[in-house]
Amino acid sequence: METYIGIDYGGTKLLIGEVDGEGRLLSGMRFETGKKSQGEIVKHLLECLEIFKEKTSLEGRLAGAGIGIIGISDCRRGIWRSMNHEPGEDIPLASMVSEILGVPAAIDNDVRSGVTAELLWGAGKFSRDFIYLSVGTGLAAGIVADGRIIRGANQNAGEIGHITVKSSGDGICPCKRQGCAELTASGSGISRNMKNRMGECSTRLSMPKEDEPVDVREVFELARQGDCLCKKAAEDAAMVLSEVIENLVRTTDPDTVVMGGGVMQDTWFLEQVKCRLHPSTVRGVKNGIRLSDLKPAQIGVIGAAAVGKLYVQNAAQKWSKD
């Protein structure tokens, strides 16, 4: 049995796991993150990988590895370019991981890792043209057209959190644009919206400290119960997200829209989004707007392994043609 190591490095946790060729997580280890610079992150990631290698007995024959990581990655060259949208240091992280594990390794950003998992083991089983929309702390998309993941000339395709829509707020985004969708339709956006609108009407939400986010799950639960402020924030997010979906549908013409990320695990909120979509706009989305069938807690590490598997497959196909 061929297996692949997935390395999922996010803002708060690092997951490393062995995944089989069907996308099943066989074993894994979790580590805390929170490092502040690219150099610190790389050092920590490689140290944790060494621990995983030392303490884990693999169940299969290791064929490759993949890294799904925050920020901007150049998957073609195996380079991690930046931890955010500011210029960073080009770090050959894929080759570093390959040296430790002794197998080919590849890298992509966290959202495209998710869409790679969907392509191999999720929506890709029945669709060659779909959108994977990740609504978590931020907002981003993975786009598959004719069976291929769209990455763009600068590896930035799918950064739809930074498109502006009519219903979004007028705040200034860290990307310097005004009214970006992510400012309203994401975990951080909902938190920001709640805090900015305190005093407009009553709320029973337990407000956190100034530098801490609100609990989006609590926002949605209270919104269902009619809490005035929570209902407004949830409705704002649903309207913005519906406009984003409509824009993507008009642009890429998918037959499926897959919703992922922690914010979308609330089915009530998903229905709020869907009921705001214009039927004529989404009539070609014949497979619907649907939650991912992949486990939310595992899609990061499974997606990273999928990046490794796809890299190995593509390399083999290239060699067979040479």
ROLUMKOL-39893 format. One record per residue (C-alpha): y negated, x negated, z negated; residue in three letters. Coordinates in pm, whole numbers, plus 50000, padded with zeros to 5 digits. Each point is the difference from the previous one (the first is absolute). Example, Ala and Ser with C-alpha at 12.3 -4.5 7.8 and 13.67 -1.06 7.14 Angstrom:
<sites>
504504877049220ALA 496564986350066SER 
</sites>
This chain:
<sites>
500005000050000MET 496644985850106GLU 497195004549749THR 496284992549983TYR 497684990149719ILE 496905021649964GLY 496964986349816ILE 497435026749920ASP 496834985349850TYR 497415025749887GLY 496995000749774GLY 501975006949681THR 503634991450069LYS 502314977950201LEU 503405013750099LEU 502694977650149ILE 503245015850114GLY 503094996850218GLU 500245027450263VAL 502915007050232ASP 499795007150372GLY 499735037549940GLU 496974997249773GLY 501835003849668ARG 498614980049707LEU 502944981349846LEU 498244981349719SER 496514990449898GLY 497674984149749MET 496485009949899ARG 497204976649896PHE 496435007049889GLU 497174987850223THR 496235002549955GLY 499164965350133LYS 496434995450122LYS 500174975750293SER 502214993350303GLN 501114966949856GLY 501005015649668GLU 501875028050177ILE 501984976450223VAL 500924977449707LYS 501125030049795HIS 501945015850288LEU 501954968150072LEU 500744994449630GLU 501345035749968CYS 502094995550315LEU 501594969149849GLU 500835020149686ILE 501515027850211PHE 502064975050196LYS 501274983449682GLU 500855031749808LYS 501305023250273THR 503414999450165SER 499625013350353LEU 502385027350111GLU 499904991750370GLY 499424972050248ARG 496274993550002LEU 498625002350356ALA 496245000349947GLY 497075008349775ALA 496745018750024GLY 496765000249805ILE 497835030949970GLY 496704990349843ILE 496495012849939ILE 497154989750227GLY 500204986350353ILE 503054982950146SER 500704985050340ASP 503635009550054CYS 500184981550332ARG 499334966649832ARG 501415007649654GLY 496574995149842ILE 498425017749704TRP 496334999550091ARG 498175018049720SER 500585020949689MET 497285024450107ASN 497575004650286HIS 497994969449913GLU 500824966550170PRO 502834981649828GLY 502274970250040GLU 502724999850268ASP 503214994349802ILE 503374995950181PRO 501755022049745LEU 502915010050223ALA 501094963950049SER 499634993349625MET 502355028949922VAL 502364989350279SER 500264965249849GLU 500995013849659ILE 502575024950130LEU 501324980450297GLY 499705029450243VAL 497335011950248PRO 497105018149831ALA 497125021750124ALA 496885015349851ILE 497895031250048ASP 497555020049795ASN 501305025749754ASP 499305031050210VAL 501534986250319ARG 503014990049790SER 500275036849910GLY 499795010950362VAL 502644973950091THR 502345016249747ALA 499245033650157GLU 500674986050348LEU 503404985949906LEU 501255024649738TRP 497705030249989GLY 497985018650262ALA 501004974750266GLY 503455015850008LYS 498555030650177PHE 496554989550124SER 498544972150214ARG 496425011549946ASP 499005005649641PHE 497344992149742ILE 500804988149649TYR 497055008049775LEU 499934982149665SER 497785016949741VAL 500094979749683GLY 497294979949829THR 498574996050351GLY 500515017350334LEU 501624984250306ALA 502355008650284ALA 502854984850194GLY 500175011550361ILE 503124999950217VAL 499555006550373ALA 502985000250239ASP 502134984349728GLY 497634971049932ARG 497804993449697ILE 496344996750099ILE 498424969749831ARG 496944991550207GLY 498434967450114ALA 498934990849645ASN 502885016749810GLN 497625027049874ASN 501325031050178ALA 500445029449766GLY 497084993249764GLU 499095036750018ILE 498615000449646GLY 496854985850156HIS 499375026450262ILE 497315025149918THR 500515037550013VAL 497635029049957LYS 501325010949661SER 500014965949833SER 497424990749738GLY 496914979650078ASP 500794970249778GLY 500074964350124ILE 503524986050043CYS 500894963649919PRO 500334995750378CYS 496235007450011LYS 500305032650196ARG 498785033149863GLN 502285029949956GLY 503394983550052CYS 502985023249957ALA 501544978149729GLU 497015007049775LEU 501285035849962THR 503625002450121ALA 501874973949793SER 500884993649639GLY 496944978349950SER 497875024950194GLY 501095029749791ILE 499324979849685SER 496574990350128ARG 499215035850099ASN 500985013649659MET 497844974949815LYS 497015004650231ASN 500085038049965ARG 500365002249624MET 497585026249875GLY 500105021650313GLU 502475023249832CYS 502525000549717SER 503244980449993THR 502914995149763ARG 500904966450154LEU 500494971349758SER 497364976150129MET 500984963049978PRO 497784970549923LYS 497334991350255GLU 502034972250165ASP 503285019750009GLU 501095025750263PRO 500675036349921VAL 503595012650010ASP 500255016950341VAL 503155018449893ARG 498005016149718GLU 497185008550241VAL 502405019250226PHE 501745017349709GLU 496685012149858LEU 498785009650349ALA 503055022750034ARG 498975016149672GLN 496475006550129GLY 498124971649827ASP 496595000550173CYS 499344962750045LEU 503614990350076CYS 500225027750258LYS 496854987650175LYS 501254963950011ALA 503425010550130ALA 498505022950264GLU 497604972850114ASP 502894975650038ALA 502145025550185ALA 497205008350246MET 499284963550077VAL 503694992050040LEU 500505029550235SER 497124987550219GLU 501504965050003VAL 503375014050109ILE 498395020850274GLU 498124969550130ASN 503194979350004LEU 501945027550174VAL 497335002750271ARG 499994962050040THR 503704990949996THR 501795032950090ASP 502934997449755PRO 502805025149968ASP 500374992249627THR 497634992149714VAL 501714984549697VAL 498125000649670MET 500664972649745GLY 498344983849701GLY 499735011249640GLY 497255025850054VAL 502135019450249MET 502945004849763GLN 498325031449867ASP 501265027750231THR 497145023149899TRP 497494974850132PHE 501984995550322LEU 499795037550059GLU 496234998749938GLN 499744974450279VAL 502285018650241LYS 498235033449962CYS 496734983650111ARG 501444986950328LEU 499005019250311HIS 503155013650170PRO 498774991550349SER 499424963749903THR 503444994449850VAL 502015021850238ARG 501564969250161GLY 501224986849664VAL 503325017850052LYS 501754982949709ASN 497185009549767GLY 497954983649728ILE 502684990049753ARG 500664978449697LEU 501934968150060SER 503735002949933ASP 499984964549862LEU 499744996149624LYS 496334994049905PRO 500874974749730ALA 502114979650243GLN 498185002350332ILE 497984968349931GLY 502994977249944VAL 502125018050261ILE 497114997450245GLY 499684962849937ALA 503724995850069ALA 499545020850316ALA 497334975250116VAL 502574972349958GLY 502735019450178LYS 497755008950294LEU 498894963750030TYR 503614987950012VAL 500915026850256GLN 497064991950224ASN 500734962749982ALA 503605006150099ALA 498945021950291GLN 497504973750118LYS 502614972449985TRP 502515021150190SER 497515003650286LYS 499134962950015ASP 
</sites>
